[in-house]
Amino acid sequence: MANELNHIIVHVKDRHRTAEFLTELTGTGKPVDWGRFTQVTSSNGVGVDFADDLVPADAINGSHLAYLVTDEEFDAILGRITERGLRYWADPAHSVEGEINTDYGGRGLYTEDPGGTLNLEFMTTPYGDEPAARPAPPSRR
């Protein structure tokens, strides 16, 4: 059997709120409670199980989920983000706010779940070797 990712557990402050947020942005089916987890299943069958009771809220570290989407899905997601007045960034460090990136010949953005513990990335093109070249800083010789 091939090595295939089946599910991942992501620790958040409010599993229901985060799962609903993700499904609202992506326009996918409702999350499903499964024991102590709330699961969102991606279109390729990978379950993202959100948990809010396995570690104390002050011990939760930031997590990152990246979704490869079509151009049409990206437009819809960006529309939902702007309609809600949510913050988004062009980069994972959140230094370029309110813009998208065009790295690797596609479009991408980052936003956070309502609890601020999950960094969500949506991109239209998978990563390549290196993003588009940026100008080098001036030499200090």
Backbone bond lengths (Angstrom), bond angles and torsions (degrees), N, CA, C in turn:
res aa  C-N    CA-C-N  psi(-1)  N-CA   C-N-CA  omega(-1)  CA-C   N-CA-C  phi
1 M - - - 1.458 - - 1.527 109.01 -
2 A 1.297 116.70 139.35 1.467 121.66 179.97 1.525 110.18 -68.65
3 N 1.305 115.82 155.30 1.450 122.44 175.65 1.528 107.09 -78.10
4 E 1.323 117.23 103.54 1.461 122.59 -173.84 1.512 110.18 -125.21
5 L 1.332 116.50 126.89 1.461 120.19 177.98 1.521 109.14 -67.44
6 N 1.329 116.69 127.94 1.459 122.28 -178.67 1.523 111.59 -101.95
7 H 1.339 116.54 -48.35 1.459 120.18 177.78 1.523 109.57 -158.58
8 I 1.320 114.12 164.84 1.456 121.58 177.01 1.520 107.45 -139.41
9 I 1.328 116.55 145.55 1.465 121.11 178.06 1.524 108.09 -103.88
10 V 1.322 115.47 127.85 1.460 122.01 179.70 1.522 107.43 -118.51
11 H 1.324 116.25 125.07 1.462 121.74 179.97 1.528 109.60 -86.63
12 V 1.329 115.75 125.22 1.461 122.48 -178.28 1.529 108.93 -135.65
13 K 1.324 116.08 173.15 1.459 120.31 -179.03 1.524 112.64 -78.03
14 D 1.338 117.44 -33.89 1.462 121.59 -178.74 1.529 107.90 -143.31
15 R 1.320 116.19 100.06 1.469 121.02 -172.79 1.518 112.84 -60.38
16 H 1.331 117.74 -39.78 1.460 120.40 -178.80 1.526 111.14 -68.63
17 R 1.309 116.06 -44.82 1.467 120.56 -178.43 1.532 110.86 -64.16
18 T 1.335 116.80 -43.28 1.459 120.08 -179.78 1.514 111.52 -67.05
19 A 1.335 118.00 -42.80 1.460 121.48 179.47 1.532 110.89 -63.61
20 E 1.324 117.27 -43.24 1.463 120.82 177.47 1.526 110.68 -62.47
21 F 1.328 116.88 -42.32 1.455 121.92 179.04 1.529 110.14 -57.90
22 L 1.324 116.76 -48.45 1.456 120.94 -178.82 1.532 111.49 -62.24
23 T 1.329 117.45 -44.73 1.467 119.15 -179.07 1.529 112.01 -69.70
24 E 1.322 117.14 -30.56 1.462 119.61 176.00 1.527 110.43 -67.59
25 L 1.342 117.47 -43.83 1.464 120.13 179.63 1.519 111.64 -64.44
26 T 1.329 116.60 -43.56 1.462 120.02 -175.42 1.520 113.24 -84.88
27 G 1.331 117.60 -12.45 1.460 120.49 179.93 1.513 112.64 69.22
28 T 1.332 116.53 30.21 1.461 120.91 -178.74 1.523 110.66 -101.30
29 G 1.328 115.43 -179.43 1.456 121.73 -178.65 1.514 113.39 -61.17
30 K 1.300 114.93 164.51 1.462 121.80 -179.12 1.526 111.19 -64.49
31 P 1.339 116.88 147.65 1.461 120.35 174.76 1.527 110.24 -66.45
32 V 1.322 115.89 157.20 1.455 121.68 -178.87 1.526 108.89 -121.68
33 D 1.339 116.09 130.16 1.467 119.80 173.67 1.513 108.59 -76.64
34 W 1.309 114.58 133.80 1.452 121.87 -179.57 1.522 106.48 -138.47
35 G 1.314 115.25 93.24 1.461 119.51 -175.27 1.518 110.42 62.31
36 R 1.324 116.67 -126.47 1.466 120.99 -178.71 1.523 112.67 -87.06
37 F 1.338 117.50 9.15 1.457 122.29 -178.26 1.519 110.71 -117.23
38 T 1.318 116.00 154.65 1.459 122.37 168.84 1.515 105.49 -118.20
39 Q 1.348 115.98 120.89 1.456 120.55 -170.71 1.524 112.13 -108.76
40 V 1.337 113.24 137.56 1.453 122.52 169.92 1.524 105.08 -116.31
41 T 1.328 116.89 126.77 1.459 120.48 -178.04 1.518 109.66 -103.87
42 S 1.337 115.73 128.75 1.458 120.89 -180.00 1.527 109.92 -75.22
43 S 1.324 116.13 167.24 1.463 120.23 -178.38 1.522 112.51 -64.88
44 N 1.337 117.98 -19.98 1.467 119.61 176.48 1.525 111.70 -98.25
45 G 1.338 116.77 16.66 1.456 121.77 170.57 1.512 117.16 86.03
46 V 1.323 118.35 4.77 1.466 120.43 178.45 1.520 108.76 -83.12
47 G 1.327 115.97 127.68 1.455 121.30 178.28 1.512 111.03 -87.57
48 V 1.322 116.12 130.64 1.460 121.89 172.26 1.518 105.31 -105.81
49 D 1.328 115.79 107.45 1.457 122.35 -176.86 1.514 109.05 -97.01
50 F 1.322 116.64 116.68 1.456 121.23 178.68 1.523 108.86 -92.56
51 A 1.332 115.91 134.40 1.465 122.20 179.46 1.524 108.43 -128.18
52 D 1.332 115.98 140.65 1.468 119.35 178.06 1.524 113.01 -128.10
53 D 1.339 116.82 9.56 1.462 118.57 -177.57 1.527 113.72 -126.36
54 L 1.327 117.35 4.61 1.462 119.02 -175.39 1.525 113.31 -88.24
55 V 1.316 116.76 -25.04 1.469 121.14 175.91 1.523 107.83 -137.08
56 P 1.332 117.69 152.47 1.467 119.37 178.24 1.531 110.96 -61.38
57 A 1.326 117.12 145.52 1.464 121.65 -177.30 1.519 112.43 -55.47
58 D 1.333 117.96 -33.85 1.464 119.23 -178.72 1.527 112.70 -77.98
59 A 1.325 117.36 -5.25 1.467 120.93 178.87 1.536 112.25 -104.72
60 I 1.321 116.57 0.49 1.465 120.13 -179.31 1.520 108.73 -73.23
61 N 1.322 115.79 129.35 1.463 119.39 174.75 1.522 108.83 -100.67
62 G 1.301 115.97 165.15 1.454 120.37 -178.80 1.521 111.75 -68.43
63 S 1.309 116.20 140.37 1.456 122.45 176.41 1.519 108.45 -118.91
64 H 1.317 116.11 162.85 1.454 121.60 -178.24 1.524 108.94 -134.71
65 L 1.327 116.12 127.50 1.462 122.15 173.79 1.522 107.73 -122.57
66 A 1.321 116.84 129.70 1.459 121.44 179.33 1.519 109.40 -115.42
67 Y 1.321 116.01 133.27 1.455 122.29 179.66 1.516 109.66 -118.44
68 L 1.321 115.88 128.16 1.456 122.38 172.69 1.524 106.68 -87.58
69 V 1.329 117.04 120.58 1.461 122.06 -175.09 1.529 109.74 -128.20
70 T 1.321 115.87 162.73 1.465 120.59 175.58 1.533 108.78 -75.80
71 D 1.325 116.29 167.91 1.461 120.25 176.24 1.526 111.18 -59.82
72 E 1.325 116.56 -40.23 1.469 120.46 179.79 1.529 110.83 -65.46
73 E 1.330 116.75 -42.41 1.470 120.23 177.82 1.526 110.64 -64.68
74 F 1.330 116.70 -40.26 1.463 120.51 178.34 1.524 110.41 -60.04
75 D 1.342 116.66 -47.15 1.466 120.68 178.51 1.526 110.90 -57.67
76 A 1.336 116.93 -43.34 1.468 120.91 -179.68 1.530 110.75 -65.93
77 I 1.331 117.37 -42.84 1.467 120.90 179.79 1.522 110.31 -64.53
78 L 1.339 117.40 -46.46 1.462 120.60 178.16 1.525 110.08 -60.75
79 G 1.325 117.20 -39.07 1.465 120.67 176.70 1.521 112.04 -61.47
80 R 1.321 117.48 -42.61 1.472 120.76 179.22 1.528 110.90 -66.56
81 I 1.317 116.32 -37.68 1.465 120.56 178.88 1.526 110.04 -64.89
82 T 1.331 117.48 -47.40 1.467 120.08 -178.13 1.532 111.68 -70.21
83 E 1.341 117.42 -36.40 1.472 120.31 176.78 1.520 111.37 -59.38
84 R 1.314 116.93 -36.27 1.467 121.97 -178.90 1.528 112.58 -86.31
85 G 1.312 117.25 -3.61 1.459 120.60 -179.30 1.522 112.75 67.74
86 L 1.344 116.34 29.82 1.466 120.31 -178.71 1.521 110.98 -81.79
87 R 1.297 115.16 151.05 1.460 120.64 176.21 1.528 109.03 -77.73
88 Y 1.324 115.62 144.61 1.459 121.08 173.65 1.521 108.40 -149.36
89 W 1.329 114.21 160.37 1.454 120.76 -173.33 1.518 110.40 -136.35
90 A 1.326 115.70 159.28 1.459 122.24 177.10 1.518 112.01 -86.02
91 D 1.327 116.59 -11.10 1.467 120.02 -172.64 1.520 111.17 -139.47
92 P 1.333 116.82 156.37 1.463 119.87 -177.80 1.523 113.92 -68.87
93 A 1.320 117.88 -20.01 1.467 120.99 178.22 1.530 111.82 -82.59
94 H 1.328 116.44 -4.08 1.466 122.84 -179.98 1.525 111.89 58.90
95 S 1.327 116.16 43.22 1.464 119.66 179.20 1.527 112.57 -101.43
96 V 1.330 118.18 -15.99 1.462 121.74 179.81 1.533 107.64 -118.90
97 E 1.326 115.50 88.05 1.465 120.85 -174.25 1.524 112.23 -83.17
98 G 1.339 114.85 145.36 1.450 121.44 175.16 1.521 114.32 75.68
99 E 1.316 117.19 13.86 1.463 121.53 178.70 1.520 109.34 -130.49
100 I 1.337 115.35 160.22 1.458 120.74 173.31 1.523 107.71 -107.44
101 N 1.331 117.26 164.63 1.459 119.93 175.25 1.524 109.21 -103.62
102 T 1.317 115.24 161.68 1.461 121.80 176.36 1.523 110.09 -123.95
103 D 1.318 115.91 29.23 1.458 121.06 178.70 1.526 109.99 -62.69
104 Y 1.298 115.83 147.89 1.470 124.16 175.87 1.522 113.05 62.92
105 G 1.331 117.21 19.32 1.452 120.43 176.73 1.511 115.30 81.43
106 G 1.316 118.01 6.55 1.460 122.01 178.23 1.518 110.27 -121.95
107 R 1.315 115.70 -154.95 1.463 121.61 176.77 1.516 108.79 -128.27
108 G 1.312 116.51 147.72 1.453 120.88 179.02 1.505 111.72 -151.95
109 L 1.337 114.96 157.85 1.457 120.82 175.61 1.518 109.06 -155.05
110 Y 1.323 114.77 164.73 1.459 123.12 178.44 1.515 108.05 -129.03
111 T 1.333 116.60 141.52 1.460 122.82 174.10 1.520 107.44 -145.31
112 E 1.327 117.01 172.27 1.468 120.93 -178.71 1.513 111.01 -119.30
113 D 1.345 114.42 154.92 1.462 119.32 174.42 1.534 108.60 -72.28
114 P 1.328 118.02 167.16 1.466 120.83 -177.50 1.531 114.23 -57.78
115 G 1.330 117.63 -28.32 1.458 120.16 179.85 1.518 113.79 -84.78
116 G 1.333 117.30 -7.98 1.450 121.59 177.81 1.519 114.97 74.57
117 T 1.327 117.39 17.28 1.463 119.35 -178.83 1.521 112.81 -108.99
118 L 1.321 118.15 -8.15 1.451 121.69 -176.24 1.518 109.55 -122.34
119 N 1.326 116.25 118.82 1.450 122.83 177.36 1.529 107.39 -92.77
120 L 1.319 117.17 111.73 1.461 122.67 -178.48 1.521 109.98 -98.64
121 E 1.317 115.88 131.67 1.458 121.45 176.97 1.524 108.42 -117.32
122 F 1.326 115.77 136.71 1.459 121.90 174.04 1.518 106.52 -124.94
123 M 1.347 116.41 127.60 1.465 120.52 -177.05 1.526 109.39 -139.39
124 T 1.334 115.22 150.10 1.460 119.88 -179.10 1.525 112.81 -98.26
125 T 1.318 117.14 -12.68 1.460 122.06 -179.33 1.517 108.52 -135.01
126 P 1.330 118.09 133.25 1.467 118.52 177.57 1.523 110.90 -65.25
127 Y 1.306 114.80 159.89 1.461 120.16 178.92 1.520 110.75 -61.29
128 G 1.310 115.79 145.50 1.456 122.83 174.03 1.517 109.04 -108.98
129 D 1.320 116.17 -153.12 1.467 120.09 179.99 1.517 111.66 -65.94
130 E 1.301 116.66 -52.69 1.465 122.80 179.86 1.521 107.89 -146.98
131 P 1.352 117.62 148.54 1.466 118.12 176.18 1.525 110.23 -66.79
132 A 1.313 115.61 169.56 1.461 121.25 179.78 1.531 109.68 -49.82
133 A 1.313 115.63 139.77 1.471 120.55 -177.16 1.511 110.35 -62.99
134 R 1.299 115.14 137.50 1.463 121.79 174.93 1.523 107.31 -108.54
135 P 1.318 117.83 150.38 1.475 119.09 -179.04 1.527 110.87 -57.27
136 A 1.301 115.88 139.21 1.467 120.83 177.37 1.515 109.50 -75.64
137 P 1.338 117.90 147.63 1.453 119.69 176.96 1.525 109.78 -65.70
138 P 1.331 117.28 155.17 1.468 119.91 -179.31 1.527 110.81 -61.38
139 S 1.308 115.81 146.86 1.471 121.65 179.85 1.522 109.27 -71.99
140 R 1.339 115.83 144.65 1.480 120.53 -179.56 1.522 110.83 -111.93
141 R 1.294 118.48 33.69 1.466 120.84 179.85 1.472 112.30 -79.24
